[in-house]
Amino acid sequence: MQMKPEQLELIREQLRTIKERSSFYAKKYEGIEVADVDAQADFEQLPFSEKGDLRAAYPLGIQAVPDADVVRIHSSSGTTGLPVIIPYTAQDVTDWAIQFARCYEIAGVNVLDRVQITPGYGLWTAGIGFQAGCERLGAMAIPMGPGNTEKQLKMMQDLKATVLCATSSYALLLAEEVNARGLRDKLFLRKGVIGSERWGEKMRNRIQDELGIEIYDIYGLTEIYGPGIGISCDEHHGMHIFEDFCYIEIVDPVTGATVPDGEVGELDITTLRKQGAPLIRYRTHDLTRILPGSCTCTCGEHHPRIDTLVGRTDDMFKVKGCNIFPAQVEEVIAITDGTSSEYQVMIDHVDGHDEMTVFFETPLEGEAREKAEFELATIFKAKIGCTPIAKGVPLGELPRSEKKTKRIFDSRY
Ligand code: ZN
């Protein structure tokens, strides 16, 4: 992503004094003259920061302002180890609300809307972000928090809620209840602002149809404000990320090199205005790509767009110089005729080179099966960039698991 002059200026301003303001950065940039950074190329030489760094700085080692300036903290819980604590100044809180209000506007929400907020309130950044943005926009917030479906549905009807804010799984649960109780005609919902996670088209369509809403995906993470740093628009193709608050890069998750726009890699974010806990080249571990030419969207927004997330770097594997994500393999399986949804990828090192075999279940036999194998390998090459050995096996042949089925087997290491 080409850095804008205004973005470079904000980054330079941040870097000029960051080592004095923050012991975290004094240590991180030891021996690096960050004040000398005056071009995108210099910036791209700076080390990344990641969640592990923030954990190591627990509780408030990341803080880059005097205590008197901190007005709030949020925390993201990890599945393992220490949580991450992020301090916010009054300006940070305002900046977050400005971005969130912008998200609502892009989703077509206005002052007459009634916004039912079901994400959780508390240490987590979700609920309070939806709330602050809604109030800043001037719409009416209905701060429900999660759970208590009975009460959610009653308030939704009695208050004539027009916008639903939820995670995709809770939105689906509500949609199913609305359907089971035949409440569709008693609702006034028209928009859904839904937290972005990887979720299928089928689920999305069900929520849209059963609740009668148009869905917008909202993006964000606790380390960088929270949800609300970007959202999808009426185009429904990727999410705009606000370039006056965040500079985004897509990098090769293995080498760390910046990849050209349009190529999939890891999304890294640099905050341009954050005071309490500025983050520079922060690795989100989310995999996506910058949509080329996305600064000229038909919706009128100039902020660059990232594509729907394809997964997390933790899921990625590399074969023959190609970075591959399970979601991409799934896509290839989905568009190859004669395949079921079940597949397995085996990677091995044979005679000095990597060999990848994609097993897929198919009802086909004989020549028809061979044709499907050829087709799958061809589509794989075209979509992902390298050619696997494709092998069709009878339906039911591949192992199933009650938990998450393991599909990628790498015997090289
Ligand atoms: Zn747009």
Residues whose N, C-alpha, C, O or C-beta is under 5 A from the ligand:
A	BS01	ZN	C233 E235 C297 C299 E301
